[in-house]
Amino acid sequence: MGKGTGGVNEMLPLLKDTEALFALLSVAIGDSTKYVFVTWIGERVGFLQQARINAYKAELLRVASVTSSPLPFHLILATHSWNEY
């Protein structure tokens, strides 16, 4: 778990091929703040761990939708490589 103020550029070195994690990025745009929910599943993460992460993701989004309607995220992003974007 961590936090920072450097945005995606600060987060990228923390993303490992062998790990899976969730991240919440807040992006200030003018006077408003937008939230991006990121699911990172590294390319070398096993299939069983990938399945568990996807189950956790579904539960996290379910809880978020119960506590906030509509979902508090402006973008939900799932990736294993930032080269895709």
SVG drawing of the C-alpha trace seen along z (x, -y; Angstrom):
<svg xmlns="http://www.w3.org/2000/svg" viewBox="-27 -25 38 46">
<polyline fill="none" stroke="black" stroke-width="0.4" points="0.0,0.0 1.3,-3.4 0.4,-6.9 2.0,-9.8 1.6,-12.9 3.5,-12.1 0.6,-10.4 1.1,-7.6 4.8,-8.3 5.4,-7.7 3.3,-4.6 4.8,-2.8 8.1,-1.7 6.0,0.0 4.1,2.3 5.9,5.7 5.4,8.5 4.9,10.9 2.3,9.0 -1.3,8.0 -2.7,4.9 -5.5,2.3 -4.8,-1.4 -7.0,-4.5 -5.7,-7.5 -7.1,-10.9 -6.7,-13.4 -7.3,-17.1 -8.9,-18.7 -9.6,-22.3 -11.8,-22.7 -12.9,-19.0 -11.3,-15.7 -11.7,-12.6 -11.0,-9.1 -9.5,-6.1 -9.8,-2.6 -6.8,-0.5 -6.5,3.2 -2.9,4.3 -2.2,7.9 1.4,8.5 2.2,10.6 3.8,13.3 1.0,13.7 -0.5,17.2 -4.0,18.0 -5.3,18.9 -4.1,15.6 -5.6,13.7 -9.0,15.4 -8.7,14.4 -7.9,10.8 -10.9,10.6 -13.2,12.0 -11.8,9.3 -12.3,6.7 -16.0,7.7 -16.5,7.5 -14.7,4.1 -16.9,2.6 -20.0,4.2 -19.2,2.5 -18.4,-0.8 -21.7,-0.7 -23.6,-0.1 -21.8,-3.0 -22.0,-5.4 -24.4,-5.6 -23.3,-5.9 -19.9,-4.4 -17.4,-6.9 -15.0,-6.1 -14.8,-8.0 -12.8,-5.3 -12.2,-1.6 -9.0,-0.4 -7.6,3.2 -4.2,3.7 -1.1,5.9 1.1,3.5 1.1,-0.3 2.4,0.1 -1.2,0.8 -2.1,-2.8"/>
</svg>
